[in-house]
Amino acid sequence: MTSPDSGVPRLVIAAPSSGSGKTTVATGLMAALTGRGLAVSPHKVGPDYIDPGYHALATGRVGRNVDAYLCGAELVAPLFLHGARGCDIAVVEGVMGLYDGAAGEGELASTAQVAKLLRAPVVLVVDASSQSRSVAALVHGFVSWDPEVRIGGVILNKVASDRHEGLLREAVDSVGVPVLGVLRRAASVETPSRHLGLVPVAERGSDAVDTVAAMGAQVAAGCDLEALVGLARAAGPLPGGSAPWTPGPVPTHHPSRSVKKSTPRVAVAGGAAFTFSYAEHSELLAAAGAEVVTFDPLRDEELPEGTAGLVIGGGFPEVYASELSANEGLRKSVAELALSGAPVAAECAGLLYLCRELDGLPMCGVLDASARMSERLTLGYRDAVAVSDSALAGAGTRMRGHEFHRTVVEPGAGAAPAWGMRAPERRVEGFVERGVHASYLHTHWAAEPGVARRFVERCRTS
């Protein structure tokens, strides 16, 4: 087991473009290494919530994100070390193509930037299904584009035959980059997708377990695990001064306060309909003094007893609209809590759930707004500022976030909007009403831990 101070062995799994097989290779490598008895720390570049669920299934550890846009470049190494504490090796799955990042922001939030911040070697996954000798030019271009990015090897994916493999190996050898694995097409590792990407683990049950096992078996059979581990161990120390991020010490409460008020219970939505959540949010709430409990809006008919605050993250309420609507008891419980003035933080799916209706089906009715599915995908990073004082943030608080949805809420903002978007377009969005803060914007609270402390304090005093 490696101390974070000495630099945990680490690899970044990247690709020339989306669809090359990063998730299959990264998840399969995590599963294969875990199967060999290593404690593997799983990470994902960018804001994606779905891939970390597969990573967690492969490793038995929480999948964590490292996002230089949402959290700032200075937090990439600390958040990585927080997740990798006590592990033997870390595997970081990239996002999009190796050099793709926030639109119009250069290398910001790209896999390449994160690899440099972590001083981690990169393994390039190449979809070789429609090429042979041309793979040499592709790999050469990625190797030479940025000399600060160390590409330590290539894994050739979707290889058609032994002859095809021989041509590809000969071509890559001419570039001087080792081939660390060759994978054939395999239906058993394919993961179903829908309008926002892969279907989350929480919705697939045993099928997801079987898929991850197949990924692990494919990588173990087709890749040189010893060489990959050796490359990870050659990563060396992290940049000087890097220390693990911490959510902060649990505060000491004033003895005159009641136990209920000094340790407020914060209910966090989970289950198949609400799978989008960063682990650090619950850790920050607990560090601020809350008792964090999870509930499933598809199954639980009322909020946990004694709930003083509510957090409803992202997910797929549009897929489960009928079931959510049918659970009238919970909808009433949520509405009563919100109308009481208790703090409620809702992001994206949470926003839809608090609306009057979703695709014509009754929801909680906390907000005088309706939601519906749309053909248009809204996607991208956002630079935002809090417009209204809320239980989550004081007016003027700046945060960076991410939007990712195919739904529309009408109206798009209440009388007191949640956020004013500074980039890429100027507009207001979301709702602040009583203790409710509801918005499409996904944020990472580690970038502004004061929001968790503020939320918990409002839970104590509301």
C-alpha positions, 0 to 999 in steps of 0.5 A, spaced: 500 500 500 502 506 497 502 513 502 499 519 498 505 523 500 510 518 496 505 519 489 500 513 488 502 509 482 497 512 477 495 511 469 490 516 465 486 512 460 485 517 454 483 516 447 483 520 440 476 521 441 469 519 444 467 512 442 474 509 442 473 505 448 475 509 454 470 506 459 471 499 457 478 499 457 478 503 464 473 499 467 476 493 465 483 495 467 480 497 474 476 490 475 482 486 472 487 489 477 482 489 483 481 481 481 489 481 482 488 483 489 490 490 488 486 496 492 484 500 486 482 508 486 477 509 480 477 516 477 473 520 472 476 526 468 470 531 467 463 532 470 460 525 468 456 521 473 455 515 470 462 512 468 464 513 476 458 508 477 461 503 473 468 504 476 465 503 483 462 496 481 469 494 478 473 496 484 468 496 490 470 504 492 467 510 490 468 513 483 470 520 484 471 526 479 477 530 477 474 536 474 479 542 473 473 547 470 468 545 476 473 545 482 479 549 479 486 546 477 489 547 484 484 542 487 485 536 481 491 533 485 488 534 492 481 531 490 485 525 487 489 524 493 483 524 497 480 519 493 486 515 492 488 515 500 490 508 502 490 505 495 495 501 491 494 504 484 489 509 481 486 509 474 483 515 471 478 515 465 479 521 461 473 525 457 472 526 450 479 526 446 485 527 449 486 534 448 478 536 448 476 540 454 472 546 455 469 549 449 474 556 447 478 555 453 484 551 450 486 545 454 482 547 460 478 541 463 481 536 458 484 529 459 491 532 457 491 538 463 489 533 468 494 528 466 499 534 467 497 536 473 497 529 476 504 527 472 501 521 470 503 517 464 497 516 459 495 510 455 492 511 449 486 507 447 485 507 439 479 504 435 483 501 430 477 498 426 477 502 420 485 503 419 491 499 419 498 503 417 495 510 418 494 508 426 502 510 426 500 517 424 495 518 429 499 515 434 505 520 432 500 526 432 498 525 439 505 523 442 508 529 439 502 535 440 504 536 447 511 534 449 509 535 457 503 529 456 507 523 456 504 517 452 506 511 455 503 506 451 497 504 446 491 499 447 488 497 440 481 496 441 476 493 436 481 489 432 478 485 427 483 479 426 490 476 427 493 479 421 489 486 422 493 486 429 500 484 426 499 490 421 497 495 427 503 493 431 508 494 426 505 501 424 505 503 432 512 500 433 515 505 428 513 510 432 516 508 438 510 507 443 509 500 446 503 496 444 500 494 451 494 491 449 490 488 443 482 487 444 477 484 439 470 486 439 466 483 444 458 484 445 459 482 452 462 488 454 457 493 450 453 497 455 446 500 453 445 507 452 440 512 451 439 520 451 444 522 456 449 516 455 450 510 458 444 507 462 447 508 469 449 502 474 443 503 479 438 501 473 441 495 470 442 491 477 445 484 475 446 486 468 451 491 470 455 486 474 456 481 468 458 487 464 463 489 468 466 482 469 466 481 462 470 488 461 475 485 466 476 478 463 477 482 456 482 486 459 486 481 463 486 477 457 488 482 452 492 487 456 499 486 459 497 488 466 504 487 469 507 493 464 501 497 465 502 497 473 509 498 471 508 504 467 503 506 473 509 506 478 513 510 474 509 516 475 513 518 480 511 524 486 506 529 485 507 536 484 510 539 491 506 541 496 500 536 494 496 534 500 489 530 500 483 534 500 479 534 506 472 536 507 474 539 514 473 537 521 466 535 524 464 542 528 463 542 536 456 544 537 454 549 542 452 544 548 446 549 549 443 546 543 438 540 542 441 534 539 436 535 533 438 542 532 446 541 533 446 535 528 440 536 523 438 530 519 439 532 511 436 527 507 439 526 500 435 523 494 438 516 491 436 510 487 435 509 480 431 516 478 437 520 482 444 517 481 447 524 479 451 525 486 458 527 487 461 523 493 464 530 496 457 533 497 455 528 502 462 528 506 462 536 506 455 536 509 457 531 514 463 535 516 459 541 517 455 537 522 449 534 519 447 527 519 446 525 512 441 519 510 439 517 503 432 515 501 429 513 494 423 517 491 421 511 487 420 506 494 420 511 500 413 513 501 415 519 506 422 523 507 426 520 513 423 521 520 426 528 523 429 531 516 431 538 517 434 539 510 433 536 503 438 535 497 435 532 490 441 531 485 441 529 478 438 523 474 433 521 470 426 523 473 423 523 466 425 515 465 421 514 472 416 520 471 410 515 472 413 511 478 415 518 481 408 521 480 404 515 483 408 516 490 403 521 492 405 520 499 413 522 498 411 528 493 406 530 499 412 529 504 417 533 500 412 539 499 410 540 506 418 540 508 419 545 502 413 549 504 415 549 511 421 553 509 426 548 510 433 548 506 432 544 499 437 544 494 435 541 487 439 540 481 437 538 474 433 532 476 431 535 483 429 541 479 424 537 475 421 533 481 419 540 485 415 542 479 408 542 478 408 537 473 413 533 468 410 531 461 403 532 464 404 528 470 404 531 477 410 532 481 411 535 488 408 542 486 413 546 490 415 550 484 410 554 479 413 551 473 412 545 468 417 541 465 417 537 459 422 532 455 425 536 449 429 534 442 434 539 444 440 537 448 443 542 453 450 541 454 456 545 457 460 548 462 457 554 465 460 560 469 455 563 474 454 567 480 448 567 485 443 572 484 439 571 490 440 569 497 439 562 498 440 557 503 445 554 499 449 561 497 449 568 498 448 573 493 454 574 489 457 567 490 461 565 484 461 558 482 462 554 476 457 548 473 455 544 468 448 543 464 446 536 461 439 535 460 434 534 454 428 537 458 425 544 458 422 548 465 417 553 463 418 558 466 426 558 466 427 562 472 422 564 478 421 571 481 428 570 485 432 566 480 438 562 482 443 563 478 446 568 473 450 565 467 456 569 465 458 565 460 457 562 455 451 566 455 448 571 459 441 569 462 438 568 469 436 561 471 433 557 476 428 558 483 429 561 490 423 560 494 423 560 501 428 555 503 428 552 496 434 553 491 433 549 485 436 550 478 439 546 472 446 547 474 450 541 477 456 544 481 461 541 485 461 543 492 468 542 493 470 548 489 466 552 494 465 548 501 462 554 504 455 552 501 455 546 505 456 549 511 451 555 510 446 549 508 447 545 514 447 552 518 440 553 515 438 546 517 439 548 524 436 554 524 430 553 520 
